Amino acid sequence: MALGSMVTRNQFEITDDGISHKPTGYSFTRGAGENMGQLGKVLSLSAYYRPDEVKEWTRRLWLEHTRKKTLA
């Protein structure tokens, strides 16, 4: 298995309804839960994003987003 491509903040799209990792299509939507998209699959140009890293980034960024909304 490939080592994995680097997951970065700018790969995510965050809205008030949810968050998605653009390269893989993995998303979490409030109320609907997870959509795995292409997570765990080798993408074009042999890009591979480790599922555990994408999920951890998703969790952290969503928590950060919801905290900001609560404090606003």
C-alpha positions in Angstrom: 0.0 0.0 0.0 1.2 3.5 -0.8 2.5 5.6 2.1 -0.2 8.2 1.5 -0.5 11.7 0.1 -0.4 14.6 2.5 -3.7 15.8 3.8 -4.0 19.6 4.1 -6.6 22.0 5.3 -7.1 23.6 1.9 -8.4 20.2 0.6 -11.6 20.6 2.6 -14.8 22.4 1.9 -16.7 23.4 5.0 -20.3 24.6 5.2 -22.8 24.9 8.0 -24.3 21.6 6.9 -21.1 19.6 6.7 -17.5 19.1 5.5 -16.0 17.3 2.6 -12.5 16.2 1.5 -12.4 17.4 -2.1 -9.8 14.9 -3.5 -11.6 11.8 -2.2 -15.2 12.9 -1.9 -15.3 11.7 1.7 -17.8 13.8 3.6 -19.6 14.2 6.8 -23.0 15.9 6.7 -24.9 16.8 9.8 -27.9 14.5 10.0 -26.8 12.1 7.2 -23.4 11.1 8.7 -20.5 9.8 6.6 -20.2 9.3 2.9 -17.0 7.4 2.1 -16.6 8.6 -1.4 -13.3 7.3 -2.8 -11.7 7.2 0.6 -9.2 4.3 0.9 -8.8 3.9 -2.9 -5.8 4.9 -5.0 -6.8 8.0 -7.0 -5.4 9.4 -10.3 -1.7 9.8 -10.4 -1.4 7.1 -7.7 -2.6 9.6 -5.0 -3.7 7.8 -1.9 -5.1 9.5 1.2 -4.9 7.4 4.4 -8.5 7.0 5.7 -7.5 7.5 9.3 -5.8 10.9 8.5 -8.7 12.2 6.4 -11.2 11.2 9.1 -9.0 12.9 11.8 -8.6 16.1 9.8 -12.4 16.0 9.1 -13.1 15.7 12.8 -10.8 18.4 13.9 -11.9 20.9 11.2 -15.6 20.3 11.9 -15.0 20.7 15.6 -13.2 24.0 14.9 -15.9 25.2 12.6 -18.8 24.4 15.0 -16.9 26.0 17.9 -16.5 29.2 15.9 -20.2 29.2 15.0 -21.1 28.8 18.7 -18.9 31.6 19.8 -20.0 34.0 17.1 
